[in-house]
Amino acid sequence: IGKKNLDIGCGNGLISVIHHQELGTSPTLCDVIDIRHPLAKSFPFSLIENSHLPFKDQVFDSSYFQYVFHHQSSEKEVSGSLQEAFRVSKTVIIVEEVLGSKTDITKARIFDDFVNKKIHPNALMSVYKYYSEDEIRNFLKSINHHIIFHAVVSLGSLQNGFLETHIFVAK
């Protein structure tokens, strides 16, 4: 993911703590609110305002989204976030919960709500829409970027409504 990494929608920031410890990244965190865990407070942090990332063009090796898109209010917002990520970095890594053929959306929403209340107890994290693999591919294609790597990390479980986890790396 490169040395200089931007964690977009960082939430509590613990993923960046792990990336720093295990991969040697130098992370910068950003989100619409600051709910960072004390372990993530030592990393630089910026607020995202009006869907704009407050950074100059191409200052990061990569940008990273984890479980962000389903919390964004519209497809336009997802596309805008991707465009901003590519503005500030060459490579974008996406880890997202994806609709699969067995996904039970009602169970997935209940599970997501439960997990977010545990991880982010004081932040409202509404689920607007879970996207399919094809929809994520189409978001990237519509802004003239392409996937260079894709893998299914998990096919989900009964507990999370068989919501799949996928990783995409795009250029």
N, CA, C and O of each residue as an XYZ file, in Angstrom:
684
protein
N       0.814     -1.210      0.000
C       0.000      0.000      0.000
C       0.850      1.264      0.000
O       0.323      2.376      0.005
N       2.145      1.089     -0.006
C       3.032      2.246     -0.024
C       3.307      2.758      1.378
O       2.608      2.410      2.329
N       4.316      3.573      1.492
C       4.718      4.101      2.802
C       3.738      5.159      3.302
O       3.278      5.088      4.442
N       3.412      6.148      2.450
C       2.511      7.227      2.845
C       1.083      6.841      2.465
O       0.721      6.822      1.288
N       0.285      6.536      3.479
C      -1.061      6.019      3.255
C      -2.096      6.940      3.891
O      -1.922      7.405      5.018
N      -3.188      7.201      3.145
C      -4.300      7.987      3.664
C      -5.458      7.043      3.974
O      -5.960      6.360      3.081
N      -5.877      7.002      5.222
C      -6.997      6.172      5.670
C      -8.245      7.049      5.651
O      -8.455      7.866      6.547
N      -9.075      6.871      4.613
C     -10.270      7.693      4.411
C     -11.452      7.026      5.102
O     -11.754      5.860      4.848
N     -12.116      7.776      5.978
C     -13.200      7.190      6.763
C     -12.613      6.285      7.824
O     -13.073      5.160      8.019
N     -11.602      6.774      8.506
C     -10.779      5.956      9.410
C     -11.514      5.432     10.633
O     -11.045      4.487     11.267
N     -12.665      6.024     10.984
C     -13.351      5.573     12.187
C     -12.449      5.712     13.399
O     -11.928      6.794     13.672
N     -12.263      4.607     14.133
C     -11.431      4.674     15.339
C      -9.928      4.662     15.030
O      -9.115      4.878     15.928
N      -9.553      4.413     13.773
C      -8.151      4.477     13.359
C      -7.315      3.264     13.682
O      -6.121      3.245     13.382
N      -7.911      2.242     14.291
C      -7.119      1.083     14.702
C      -6.547      0.297     13.524
O      -5.496     -0.330     13.656
N      -7.221      0.322     12.382
C      -6.665     -0.353     11.200
C      -5.340      0.300     10.804
O      -4.389     -0.393     10.444
N      -5.279      1.620     10.870
C      -4.019      2.302     10.553
C      -2.940      2.016     11.583
O      -1.758      1.961     11.241
N      -3.328      1.835     12.831
C      -2.363      1.438     13.863
C      -1.758      0.085     13.478
O      -0.543     -0.100     13.558
N      -2.597     -0.848     13.067
C      -2.129     -2.181     12.657
C      -1.250     -2.071     11.413
O      -0.185     -2.686     11.354
N      -1.686     -1.291     10.415
C      -0.875     -1.121      9.198
C       0.501     -0.524      9.539
O       1.515     -0.934      8.974
N       0.526      0.423     10.444
C       1.792      1.035     10.860
C       2.701      0.004     11.524
O       3.888     -0.082     11.209
N       2.135     -0.778     12.445
C       2.928     -1.764     13.184
C       3.375     -2.929     12.306
O       4.521     -3.369     12.395
N       2.479     -3.428     11.462
C       2.765     -4.644     10.692
C       3.392     -4.391      9.322
O       4.158     -5.217      8.828
N       3.067     -3.244      8.706
C       3.521     -2.977      7.345
C       4.485     -1.799      7.254
O       5.056     -1.543      6.194
N       4.666     -1.085      8.356
C       5.579      0.046      8.364
C       5.061      1.278      7.646
O       5.853      2.123      7.229
N       3.739      1.401      7.490
C       3.187      2.569      6.818
C       3.315      3.808      7.695
O       3.473      3.727      8.914
N       3.242      4.935      7.039
C       3.183      6.226      7.713
C       1.800      6.798      7.420
O       1.631      7.541      6.454
N       0.803      6.458      8.250
C      -0.575      6.803      7.917
C      -0.975      8.224      8.302
O      -0.494      8.803      9.275
N      -1.882      8.749      7.485
C      -2.628      9.960      7.813
C      -4.085      9.541      7.835
O      -4.535      8.801      6.960
N      -4.817     10.006      8.821
C      -6.211      9.600      8.987
C      -7.138     10.762      8.671
O      -6.797     11.922      8.899
N      -8.322     10.438      8.141
C      -9.329     11.466      7.925
C     -10.719     10.841      7.986
O     -10.920      9.678      7.638
N     -11.657     11.644      8.434
C     -13.046     11.201      8.537
C     -13.923     12.446      8.696
O     -13.420     13.561      8.828
N     -15.227     12.237      8.681
C     -16.157     13.358      8.835
C     -16.319     13.768     10.298
O     -16.790     14.868     10.588
N     -15.927     12.885     11.217
C     -15.885     13.192     12.646
C     -14.633     12.542     13.224
O     -14.093     11.594     12.653
N     -14.183     13.055     14.346
C     -12.987     12.496     14.974
C     -13.413     11.600     16.132
O     -13.761     12.079     17.211
N     -13.378     10.290     15.888
C     -13.709      9.310     16.928
C     -12.549      8.338     17.117
O     -12.753      7.158     17.404
N     -11.333      8.848     16.952
C     -10.147      7.990     17.031
C      -9.938      7.414     18.424
O     -10.165      8.064     19.444
N      -9.500      6.178     18.415
C      -9.065      5.478     19.617
C      -7.779      6.151     20.111
O      -7.021      6.684     19.301
N      -7.522      6.137     21.412
C      -6.278      6.745     21.920
C      -5.007      6.235     21.226
O      -4.049      6.994     21.078
N      -4.980      4.977     20.804
C      -3.799      4.445     20.116
C      -3.576      5.089     18.751
O      -2.462      5.053     18.228
N      -4.607      5.671     18.173
C      -4.496      6.291     16.844
C      -4.295      7.801     16.923
O      -4.130      8.452     15.892
N      -4.305      8.360     18.108
C      -4.209      9.822     18.268
C      -2.850     10.393     17.861
O      -2.742     11.594     17.614
N      -1.821      9.562     17.787
C      -0.490     10.077     17.430
C      -0.344     10.313     15.925
O       0.603     10.974     15.498
N      -1.254      9.789     15.125
C      -1.175      9.966     13.672
C      -1.825     11.278     13.256
O      -2.774     11.726     13.899
N      -1.329     11.900     12.187
C      -1.979     13.111     11.684
C      -3.436     12.809     11.316
O      -3.753     11.734     10.808
N      -4.311     13.779     11.585
C      -5.743     13.614     11.316
C      -6.300     14.901     10.721
O      -5.943     16.002     11.142
N      -7.180     14.745      9.737
C      -7.894     15.888      9.155
C      -9.354     15.541      9.002
O      -9.715     14.393      8.743
N     -10.188     16.548      9.166
C     -11.618     16.369      8.927
C     -11.916     16.485      7.438
O     -11.348     17.324      6.739
N     -12.811     15.630      6.968
C     -13.327     15.719      5.599
C     -14.516     16.669      5.666
O     -15.463     16.433      6.417
N     -14.467     17.733      4.887
C     -15.571     18.692      4.867
C     -16.115     18.818      3.458
O     -15.358     19.000      2.504
N     -17.438     18.721      3.330
C     -18.109     18.822      2.025
C     -17.536     17.830      1.012
O     -17.394     18.152     -0.168
N     -17.209     16.633      1.477
C     -16.686     15.537      0.649
C     -15.335     15.845      0.012
O     -14.912     15.142     -0.906
N     -14.656     16.882      0.483
C     -13.349     17.262     -0.064
C     -12.243     16.834      0.892
O     -12.307     17.104      2.091
N     -11.224     16.160      0.350
C     -10.061     15.778      1.146
C      -9.109     16.976      1.202
O      -8.723     17.499      0.157
N      -8.728     17.414      2.393
C      -7.931     18.634      2.544
C      -6.428     18.416      2.312
O      -5.597     18.756      3.154
N      -6.108     17.841      1.147
C      -4.716     17.542      0.829
C      -4.436     17.942     -0.616
O      -5.346     18.020     -1.441
N      -3.156     18.195     -0.909
C      -2.744     18.521     -2.278
C      -2.787     17.266     -3.140
O      -2.858     16.148     -2.628
N      -2.745     17.462     -4.434
C      -2.777     16.362     -5.395
C      -1.570     15.441     -5.228
O      -0.442     15.892     -5.026
N      -1.839     14.147     -5.317
C      -0.813     13.095     -5.380
C       0.227     13.157     -4.253
O       1.415     12.962     -4.508
N      -0.199     13.425     -3.020
C       0.741     13.481     -1.897
C       0.875     12.149     -1.156
O       1.740     12.004     -0.293
N       0.019     11.174     -1.492
C       0.058      9.872     -0.827
C       0.383      8.775     -1.836
O       0.054      8.879     -3.018
N       1.039      7.719     -1.344
C       1.270      6.539     -2.188
C      -0.046      5.831     -2.462
O      -0.289      5.345     -3.567
N      -0.893      5.781     -1.437
C      -2.178      5.103     -1.597
C      -3.209      5.713     -0.653
O      -2.881      6.353      0.347
N      -4.453      5.490     -1.011
C      -5.584      5.823     -0.147
C      -6.307      4.527      0.153
O      -6.329      3.608     -0.665
N      -6.897      4.464      1.334
C      -7.476      3.225      1.822
C      -8.879      3.493      2.377
O      -9.075      4.379      3.208
N      -9.844      2.709      1.900
C     -11.208      2.737      2.437
C     -11.493      1.376      3.060
O     -11.244      0.355      2.419
N     -11.996      1.325      4.263
C     -12.458      0.060      4.832
C     -13.852      0.257      5.394
O     -14.061      1.036      6.324
N     -14.805     -0.463      4.813
C     -16.208     -0.449      5.254
C     -16.779      0.970      5.281
O     -17.396      1.383      6.263
N     -16.567      1.699      4.202
C     -17.007      3.085      4.126
C     -18.208      3.261      3.208
O     -19.163      3.947      3.573
N     -18.178      2.660      2.029
C     -19.150      2.990      0.985
C     -20.603      2.753      1.404
O     -21.479      3.536      1.037
N     -20.871      1.706      2.152
C     -22.263      1.436      2.534
C     -22.791      2.445      3.553
O     -23.989      2.482      3.834
N     -21.896      3.258      4.101
C     -22.305      4.320      5.027
C     -22.443      5.674      4.325
O     -22.799      6.664      4.964
N     -22.170      5.725      3.041
C     -22.309      6.977      2.302
C     -23.726      7.074      1.740
O     -24.326      6.072      1.353
N     -24.243      8.286      1.705
C     -25.676      8.489      1.469
C     -26.132      8.326      0.029
O     -27.334      8.248     -0.224
N     -25.201      8.272     -0.927
C     -25.620      8.152     -2.322
C     -24.489      7.605     -3.185
O     -23.326      7.595     -2.781
N     -24.851      7.156     -4.368
C     -23.853      6.699     -5.326
C     -22.949      7.859     -5.739
O     -21.754      7.674     -5.970
N     -23.525      9.045     -5.828
C     -22.740     10.244     -6.157
C     -21.662     10.482     -5.106
O     -20.535     10.848     -5.440
N     -22.004     10.274     -3.836
C     -21.029     10.453     -2.757
C     -19.913      9.409     -2.848
O     -18.748      9.730     -2.613
N     -20.257      8.168     -3.185
C     -19.234      7.120     -3.345
C     -18.297      7.497     -4.490
O     -17.077      7.450     -4.332
N     -18.856      7.868     -5.634
C     -18.026      8.260     -6.785
C     -17.142      9.452     -6.452
O     -15.969      9.488     -6.824
N     -17.712     10.435     -5.745
C     -16.933     11.607     -5.356
C     -15.792     11.248     -4.425
O     -14.695     11.793     -4.550
N     -16.035     10.337     -3.491
C     -14.977      9.892     -2.573
C     -13.848      9.206     -3.337
O     -12.670      9.415     -3.048
N     -14.224      8.389     -4.310
C     -13.207      7.715     -5.125
C     -12.406      8.719     -5.952
O     -11.185      8.609     -6.058
N     -13.088      9.683     -6.529
C     -12.383     10.708     -7.316
C     -11.387     11.472     -6.438
O     -10.254     11.723     -6.848
N     -11.814     11.834     -5.238
C     -10.930     12.541     -4.319
C      -9.735     11.653     -3.923
O      -8.604     12.129     -3.834
N      -9.999     10.379     -3.690
C      -8.909      9.459     -3.323
C      -7.870      9.385     -4.438
O      -6.669      9.399     -4.170
N      -8.327      9.307     -5.685
C      -7.380      9.264     -6.801
C      -6.707     10.610     -7.034
O      -5.609     10.661     -7.587
N      -7.334     11.677     -6.628
C      -6.702     12.995     -6.745
C      -5.470     13.072     -5.835
O      -4.451     13.651     -6.211
N      -5.570     12.489     -4.647
C      -4.486     12.614     -3.671
C      -3.508     11.431     -3.680
O      -2.470     11.488     -3.021
N      -3.829     10.358     -4.421
C      -2.939      9.187     -4.448
C      -3.055      8.447     -5.770
O      -4.026      8.612     -6.509
N      -2.050      7.629     -6.057
C      -2.019      6.860     -7.304
C      -2.822      5.566     -7.218
O      -3.414      5.119     -8.200
N      -2.830      4.981     -6.038
C      -3.459      3.679     -5.833
C      -4.529      3.812     -4.759
O      -4.346      4.517     -3.767
N      -5.651      3.122     -4.970
C      -6.730      3.121     -3.987
C      -7.043      1.681     -3.613
O      -7.263      0.832     -4.476
N      -7.059      1.423     -2.310
C      -7.401      0.103     -1.782
C      -8.769      0.215     -1.131
O      -9.023      1.120     -0.336
N      -9.643     -0.715     -1.478
C     -11.006     -0.720     -0.947
C     -11.261     -2.073     -0.302
O     -11.125     -3.109     -0.954
N     -11.627     -2.072      0.964
C     -12.128     -3.267      1.643
C     -13.577     -2.941      1.969
O     -13.858     -2.018      2.734
N     -14.490     -3.699      1.389
C     -15.904     -3.331      1.521
C     -16.777     -4.564      1.701
O     -16.477     -5.647      1.197
N     -17.869     -4.366      2.436
C     -18.899     -5.395      2.563
C     -19.752     -5.333      1.300
O     -20.300     -4.288      0.948
N     -19.848     -6.475      0.631
C     -20.421     -6.537     -0.704
C     -21.608     -7.491     -0.733
O     -21.591     -8.551     -0.107
N     -22.633     -7.093     -1.471
C     -23.790     -7.967     -1.679
C     -23.369     -9.204     -2.454
O     -22.696     -9.106     -3.480
N     -23.764    -10.350     -1.963
C     -23.545    -11.600     -2.680
C     -24.874    -12.236     -3.002
O     -25.927    -11.701     -2.654
N     -24.835    -13.355     -3.653
C     -26.079    -14.024     -4.064
C     -26.881    -14.534     -2.870
O     -28.090    -14.737     -2.984
N     -26.229    -14.745     -1.732
C     -26.920    -15.269     -0.538
C     -27.204    -14.198      0.522
O     -27.742    -14.512      1.583
N     -26.850    -12.944      0.245
C     -26.959    -11.899      1.272
C     -28.399    -11.637      1.674
O     -29.277    -11.449      0.832
N     -28.619    -11.631      2.979
C     -29.896    -11.226      3.578
C     -29.668     -9.813      4.106
O     -29.042     -9.629      5.149
N     -30.174     -8.820      3.386
C     -29.895     -7.419      3.710
C     -30.397     -7.046      5.103
O     -29.733     -6.292      5.814
N     -31.548     -7.559      5.498
C     -32.083     -7.231      6.819
C     -31.125     -7.703      7.918
O     -30.814     -6.947      8.838
N     -30.660     -8.951      7.824
C     -29.704     -9.464      8.816
C     -28.386     -8.708      8.751
O     -27.764     -8.446      9.780
N     -27.963     -8.361      7.546
C     -26.704     -7.622      7.387
C     -26.789     -6.263      8.082
O     -25.849     -5.856      8.765
N     -27.896     -5.571      7.912
C     -28.068     -4.254      8.551
C     -28.087     -4.373     10.077
O     -27.485     -3.555     10.773
N     -28.773     -5.384     10.588
C     -28.830     -5.604     12.037
C     -27.422     -5.872     12.571
O     -27.028     -5.319     13.598
N     -26.670     -6.718     11.876
C     -25.306     -7.038     12.299
C     -24.415     -5.799     12.248
O     -23.665     -5.530     13.186
N     -24.500     -5.044     11.150
C     -23.692     -3.840     10.990
C     -23.983     -2.842     12.107
O     -23.066     -2.255     12.679
N     -25.263     -2.656     12.411
C     -25.664     -1.742     13.479
C     -25.087     -2.200     14.820
O     -24.561     -1.388     15.581
N     -25.185     -3.483     15.103
C     -24.652     -4.053     16.352
C     -23.145     -3.808     16.465
O     -22.662     -3.342     17.497
N     -22.419     -4.120     15.410
C     -20.957     -3.972     15.423
C     -20.564     -2.505     15.573
O     -19.675     -2.175     16.358
N     -21.225     -1.625     14.820
C     -20.862     -0.207     14.895
C     -21.171      0.399     16.253
O     -20.449      1.286     16.708
N     -22.226     -0.062     16.907
C     -22.519      0.444     18.255
C     -21.445     -0.003     19.248
O     -21.171      0.698     20.222
N     -20.841     -1.160     19.006
C     -19.745     -1.641     19.873
C     -18.448     -0.885     19.598
O     -17.747     -0.475     20.523
N     -18.137     -0.706     18.307
C     -16.866     -0.093     17.914
C     -16.907      1.433     18.038
O     -15.939      2.052     18.480
N     -18.028      2.029     17.645
C     -18.187      3.490     17.637
C     -19.449      3.856     18.421
O     -20.430      4.288     17.815
N     -19.457      3.699     19.738
C     -20.699      3.843     20.511
C     -21.351      5.220     20.453
O     -22.560      5.325     20.660
N     -20.600      6.265     20.181
C     -21.173      7.607     20.194
C     -21.314      8.221     18.808
O     -21.485      9.434     18.679
N     -21.243      7.388     17.764
C     -21.336      7.902     16.397
C     -22.421      7.148     15.635
O     -22.427      5.918     15.583
N     -23.329      7.906     15.051
C     -24.366      7.305     14.218
C     -23.740      6.873     12.901
O     -23.120      7.680     12.207
N     -23.903      5.597     12.558
C     -23.299      5.058     11.334
C     -24.383      4.330     10.537
O     -24.436      3.100     10.524
N     -25.230      5.090      9.886
C     -26.331      4.510      9.118
C     -25.822      3.724      7.918
O     -24.818      4.084      7.304
N     -26.522      2.658      7.597
C     -26.261      1.911      6.371
C     -27.244      2.424      5.331
O     -28.459      2.365      5.524
N     -26.702      2.932      4.220
C     -27.570      3.432      3.155
C     -27.800      2.380      2.081
O     -28.928      2.161      1.638
N     -26.704      1.726      1.665
C     -26.848      0.718      0.619
C     -25.591     -0.146      0.579
O     -24.471      0.359      0.652
N     -25.798     -1.452      0.462
C     -24.688     -2.360      0.196
C     -24.593     -2.497     -1.316
O     -25.607     -2.661     -1.994
N     -23.389     -2.429     -1.837
C     -23.172     -2.503     -3.278
C     -22.667     -3.885     -3.680
O     -22.060     -4.597     -2.881
N     -22.926     -4.245     -4.922
C     -22.420     -5.502     -5.464
C     -20.995     -5.289     -5.988
O     -20.536     -4.157     -6.142
N     -20.324     -6.380     -6.251
C     -18.989     -6.305     -6.844
C     -19.043     -5.523     -8.155
O     -18.193     -4.669     -8.406
N     -20.045     -5.817     -8.992
C     -20.174     -5.126    -10.273
C     -20.394     -3.628    -10.097
O     -19.865     -2.828    -10.869
N     -21.173     -3.241     -9.086
C     -21.394     -1.810     -8.861
C     -20.100     -1.111     -8.463
O     -19.845      0.008     -8.909
N     -19.288     -1.741     -7.643
C     -18.009     -1.138     -7.265
C     -17.094     -1.035     -8.481
O     -16.424     -0.022     -8.680
N     -17.071     -2.089     -9.292
C     -16.291     -2.034    -10.538
C     -16.766     -0.878    -11.423
O     -15.953     -0.161    -12.007
N     -18.087     -0.703    -11.516
C     -18.651      0.357    -12.357
C     -18.352      1.758    -11.820
O     -18.165      2.693    -12.599
N     -18.306      1.907    -10.490
C     -17.907      3.202     -9.916
C     -16.513      3.567    -10.424
O     -16.276      4.690    -10.871
N     -15.601      2.610    -10.350
C     -14.229      2.858    -10.766
C     -14.138      3.118    -12.264
O     -13.433      4.024    -12.708
N     -14.850      2.323    -13.024
C     -14.845      2.482    -14.483
C     -15.390      3.854    -14.882
O     -14.868      4.486    -15.801
N     -16.437      4.315    -14.195
C     -17.066      5.592    -14.541
C     -16.147      6.790    -14.303
O     -16.367      7.859    -14.872
N     -15.119      6.622    -13.467
C     -14.164      7.712    -13.239
C     -12.802      7.386    -13.875
O     -11.775      7.955    -13.507
N     -12.828      6.457    -14.837
C     -11.652      6.110    -15.650
C     -10.500      5.494    -14.862
O      -9.330      5.789    -15.105
N     -10.862      4.630    -13.911
C      -9.858      3.862    -13.179
C     -10.241      2.391    -13.262
O     -11.387      2.056    -13.559
N      -9.282      1.522    -12.999
C      -9.550      0.095    -13.146
C      -8.949     -0.702    -11.985
O      -8.006     -0.272    -11.321
N      -9.525     -1.859    -11.774
C      -9.074     -2.756    -10.711
C      -7.875     -3.551    -11.205
O      -7.910     -4.154    -12.278
N      -6.805     -3.540    -10.398
C      -5.627     -4.333    -10.737
C      -5.539     -5.597     -9.890
O      -4.778     -6.514    -10.200
N      -6.331     -5.635     -8.811
C      -6.399     -6.829     -7.968
C      -7.755     -6.859     -7.288
O      -8.274     -5.832     -6.850
N      -8.316     -8.057     -7.209
C      -9.587     -8.246     -6.502
C      -9.566     -9.622     -5.857
O      -9.118    -10.596     -6.463
N     -10.052     -9.695     -4.626
C     -10.179    -10.982     -3.947
C     -11.386    -10.947     -3.022
O     -11.731     -9.913     -2.448
N     -12.010    -12.102     -2.897
C     -13.078    -12.263     -1.910
C     -12.407    -12.719     -0.623
O     -11.796    -13.787     -0.580
N     -12.521    -11.916      0.416
C     -11.896    -12.218      1.700
C     -12.778    -13.162      2.501
O     -12.287    -14.073      3.169
N     -14.094    -12.934      2.426
C     -15.045    -13.756      3.171
C     -16.374    -13.796      2.438
O     -16.796    -12.805      1.841
N     -17.028    -14.945      2.488
C     -18.370    -15.079      1.911
C     -19.450    -14.768      2.947
O     -20.641    -14.951      2.695
N     -19.013    -14.294      4.116
C     -19.960    -13.949      5.167
C     -20.398    -15.175      5.944
O     -19.874    -16.275      5.770
N     -21.390    -14.945      6.818
C     -21.888    -16.017      7.668
C     -23.365    -15.780      7.933
O     -23.913    -14.733      7.586
N     -23.992    -16.751      8.542
C     -25.391    -16.588      8.931
C     -25.545    -15.367      9.832
O     -26.518    -14.621      9.717
N     -24.577    -15.167     10.731
C     -24.638    -14.062     11.689
C     -24.696    -12.695     11.009
O     -25.447    -11.823     11.446
N     -23.909    -12.494      9.939
C     -23.900    -11.185      9.276
C     -24.757    -11.167      8.006
O     -24.616    -10.272      7.173
N     -25.635    -12.144      7.861
C     -26.529    -12.176      6.706
C     -25.824    -12.519      5.405
O     -26.284    -12.146      4.326
N     -24.711    -13.226      5.508
C     -23.910    -13.614      4.341
C     -23.485    -12.414      3.506
O     -23.440    -12.475      2.277
N     -23.177    -11.329      4.195
C     -22.600    -10.157      3.550
C     -21.126    -10.463      3.318
O     -20.392    -10.752      4.264
N     -20.699    -10.402      2.080
C     -19.334    -10.769      1.715
C     -18.368     -9.619      1.981
O     -18.770     -8.456      2.002
N     -17.105     -9.944      2.181
C     -16.045     -8.939      2.270
C     -15.116     -9.123      1.088
O     -14.597    -10.213      0.850
N     -14.915     -8.046      0.354
C     -14.025     -8.051     -0.815
C     -12.946     -6.996     -0.637
O     -13.136     -5.986      0.041
N     -11.801     -7.261     -1.271
C     -10.747     -6.251     -1.362
C     -10.515     -5.953     -2.840
O     -10.430     -6.856     -3.673
N     -10.417     -4.670     -3.135
C     -10.140     -4.183     -4.482
C      -8.934     -3.271     -4.402
O      -8.829     -2.446     -3.494
N      -8.027     -3.418     -5.351
C      -6.924     -2.462     -5.499
C      -7.074     -1.879     -6.884
O      -7.160     -2.604     -7.876
N      -7.105     -0.549     -6.941
C      -7.367      0.124     -8.216
C      -6.309      1.173     -8.509
O      -5.723      1.774     -7.608
N      -6.089      1.369     -9.783
C      -5.161      2.406    -10.285
C      -5.930      3.324    -11.209
O      -5.362      4.272    -11.751
